Amino acid sequence: MTTTAAVNPTQQRTAEVVADIFGVINERLVRHSVTYPEYQAAKAWLIKVGEAGEWPLLLDVFFEHTIEKLASERRQGSSGCIEGPYYVPGAPELSSPATLPQRPDEPGDVLVFTGTVRDLDGNPLPGSVVDIWQADALGYYSQFHPDPPQWNLRANVTTGADGRFEITTVVPAPYEIPKEGPTGQLIRAAGWHHWRPAHLHMMVRAQGCRTLTSQLFFAGGEYVDEDIASAVKPELTLELAHLGDGRYAAEYDFTLDPA
């Protein structure tokens, strides 16, 4: 006599989610009457994605915003945003007020970014950390492009006793998703643009709180309304105040959920 092995909750969850996703894919293949040559081309392209090491890029661009939206719905504090593929742990540790590491002749307009980190009750969180990284004024990230030096425009900035931070950096530029690899080839084949709007990345941490991963965009900026990664949210848009002499200011407060 044969017996059926008990399915644990993790297996059941995996079976339900994966079967549903595969079912949707198969239904769409039928809907669009996909041919064998198209199917073989898709297989070859998927193999290229793996060989190029672009699975993180592909998933970040086309799917992470959906998972992040679901995660944000379970938070009461500030909205999150996708992490993206350019985070590097271990950036220099600085205390507020801080200037991000940069070249002596760093291109771009100066940006003074300020704000306060609080808990859900509005209490400031002294000693919290704003782990910030960004593209430079040419759209390049340090450690992912040969030009900016290591840790350029990256730091872990610790807030003061009042939970406030002041970070001097530069206004970043929009940048293109890499065009040379299979992800870029797919975007080009579909006739989409490759651009992400200018933004600041951050992970905000405080003892006893959930880490918040987010991005902040700039009101009126190019591609804000047509981000290829579909990551822009109205509540994550900064207003730039012009201080003169190529200097700008922006402010944003973060509210963290308990751990």
N, C-alpha and C positions, 0 to 999 in steps of 0.2 A: 504494500500500500504506500502510495506517495503522499507526502504532506507539503503544503505550501508554506514556505518560510515567512515568518512575520515581517512586515515592512515597518521599519522604524520611521518616526516623524520626518527625519531628514531625507530619507529615501522617498517618502511620499511627496514631500514638498518638491524635491528635484524632479520626480516623475511628472507632477502636475504642471510645473512651470515649463519644463523642457518640452513636454508633449504639446502643450498649448502653443508655444512658440513655433515648433516644427509644423503644427497643424496650420497655423496662419501662413507660414512660408509656402507650404504645399498648395494651399488654397489660392494664393496669389500667383503661383506658377501656372495653375489652371486658368485663372482669370485672364492672364496676359498671353496664354497660349505660347509659353516659352518653348523655343525650338531646341533641338539637340546641339546645334552649333552655338547658340546663345548659352546653353547650360555648360558646355565645355569651355567656352570663353570665361564664364564666371568661375569655374573651378580653377582654371589657370591663373586668373586674377587673385583668387583667395590664396593660392600657393605663393604668389609674388608678395602678397601682404606679409605673410610669415617670413619669407626669405629676407625681406627688407627690414624686418623688425618693426613694422608699422601697426601692429595690432593695437598698442596703446593709443597711438595717434588716431586711428580710425574710430575706435570706441569712444575716445574723448570728444571727437568732433560730432559724431552722429547719434550717440546713445547716452552719454553721461548726463546730459541736461535732463533727461527724463528721470533717471534714478535720483539725481539731486533734487528735482522738484518733489518727488515722493518723500525724500528725507526732510526737506524743508517743511512739508505739511505736518510733520511730527514734532516740529520745534515751536516754541512760543517766542523765542528771542529773535534776533536779527536773521534776515534771510541769508541763506548760503548761496554758493555758486560752484560751478565745476572747478576742480583743481587744475586740470589741463596737464600737458606732458612735460612742462618745463620746471617743475619744482625740484630743488636740490636741498636735502637736509644739511644741517651743520653750518649755516651762514654765520658770519661774525655777530657777536653779541654786543649790543650797544644800549646805552641808557638814554631815555628821552630828556631833553631835546637831542636829536641825532641827525646826522647827515649820512645818507647811504654811501657806501664805498663807491667811488667813481674816479674816472680819469681826470687829470688836472685840466684838460680841455674838453670835458664832457659836453657833447653837443646837446642842444635843446634848451627850452625855457625852464627856468627854475620853478618848482612846485613845492609849496609848503603845505603839507598834509597834516591836519590836526584832528583830534577827537578824544572821546572818553570811552573807556570800557566799563560797563556796568553789569550787575546781575538783574534778574527779573523784577526785583523790588526797587530798582533804580539806584542801588548802592554802588559807588565806585569800587573798582577792583584794583587796588594798588598792587604793583609788582606783576601785573598781567603782561603778556608778551604778544606783540604784533610781529609775526614772522612775515616779512614783506618781500616780494620779488616782482620784477617787471621787465618789459622790453625797454631798450633805450630809444632815443629820438629817431633812430633809423629802423626801428622794429626788430632789433636783434637782442637775444637773451645771452647773457654770459653763460659759459660752459656748454652752449649749444651752437655757438658761432665763433669762428677764430678771432674775431676782432675784439669784442669786449673782454677785458681780463677777468680772471676768476673772481667771483663774488661781486662783480660789478653790479650795482643797484640791487643788492640782496643783503638783508640783515634781520636779526632778531632784536627788536627794540622793546625794552622793558619800560612800562609806564611808571609815572611818578606816584607819590603817596595819594594823590587825588584821582588816580586812574587815568590821567590824561597823557596823551602822547603828542609829540611834535616831530615830524619827519620831513627833512628837506631832501628833495630828490629832483628829478626832471619830469616834464610832461612826456609820457611815452607816446609812441606812434602806433597807428594800426600796422598790422603785419599780415602776410599771406601764409596760409597753410602751405607747407612745402609742395611744390608742383612736380618735382622730379620723380617721386615714388608712385606706387600704385594708388595711394589715397588721392594724390593730386590728379592722377590720370582719370580716376573715376569722376572727380569733380568736373574736370574739363570735358569728359565724355557726355556728362549730363547737362553741360552748358551753364553750370553754376559759377559764381565767383568764388575766389579762394580767400577772401578777406575776413579778418577778425577786427572789430573796433579797438581803439586804444583802451587799455585798462590797467589797473593795479591788481595784483594778486595778494592775498594775505591768508594766513592761518592765525587766528586769535585764540590764545590759550590763557587759562587762569586756573589756579588750584581749586578743585571742587566743582569745576564747570566742564561742560562738553566743549571740545575744540570746534571752533567755527571756521570752515573753509569758505572763502568768498572771493568775489571780484567786484571792483568798482569801475564804472564806466563814466564817460563825460558827456553831459547833456549837449545835444546838437552835434556831436562828433560824427565823423564819417563812418558809415557802416553800422551805427548803433541800431538802426531799424532793420538791418538785414545781415546780422551776424551769421556766418556760415555754421557756427557751433550752436546757434539757437540758445545762447546762455544769458542774454541781456534781460534784466528785470527792471521795471520802472523804479522800484525802491532801491536799486543799487546804482543809481545814476547821480553823479556829482555835478554841482554847479561850480564852475571855475570863476573866481573873482580875480580881476586883473589888478595887480598891485603896481604895475608900471615897470619899465626897464626890463621887460622880458620875464617878469616874475608873476606867478599866480598862486592863489591860495584856494584850498578846498577843505571842507570839514565833514566828518562822518562819525557818528557814535555807534558803538557796537554793544548789543545786549546779549549776554550769554545765558544759555540754559544750564540748569544744574546737571551734574554728571549722573 
